[in-house]
Amino acid sequence: MLLHRALELGWIYELLQRHIGSADVRRYFAKHYVQANADTDILDLGCGPGTMLGFLPKPKSYLGLDSNPRYIQAGAGRHGPLYEFRVADISAALPAGSQRFDIAIAMGVLHHLPDEVAIGFLRNAFAALRPQGRLITLDGAYRYGQPFLARLLNRLDRGDFVRTDAAYEALARSVFSEVRVFDYCGRLIVPVSHCVMVCVKPPVAS
């Protein structure tokens, strides 16, 4: 679709996000779920043009990964050299330096991945986290009784694997033993059902 191709451009993606009210969603996501601070090492998986950085306190370190070179170029141009951006397949093994991140963010990622790829992605995120580190995800979700327009927008989404909350949770629990699921993350100007997961890596056994 023409819209899908247009959204590959960082500035068009951000323009659309602003117009549908995604800043409020990202602000809520950062405040209530990410809960980062200035001592945090952050891995942003599917970072786009680095939009989330605008809603976080300046982290100790930040690595943004995305498969779209245009997004990475836009993010690096705006936030480099303070923070690092790399073109990478986020469903594949992550770069060297595992277990060095306190927080991994995957905003709008899982609904693009089939189950077997999503599980590999979750395993890689798990490996990248320090003990007691957290992976926080956000995706659109199907939900019983949701408005027709919300269901339609899920069907029109660029991601082909929008799931129910329970299906997202089942994927996460195949890798993380501690998973908390939330069904609210602020409101867009269009009706969308959000599924947020906070997945915690266990501490090192004593």
Helices and strands as residue ranges (DSSP letters): H 2-6, H 10-19, H 22-29, I 30-34, E 41-45, G 51-55, E 61-66, H 69-79, E 84-87, E 101-107, G 110-112, H 115-128, E 129-142, H 148-156, E 163-164, H 165-173, E 178-182, E 194-200
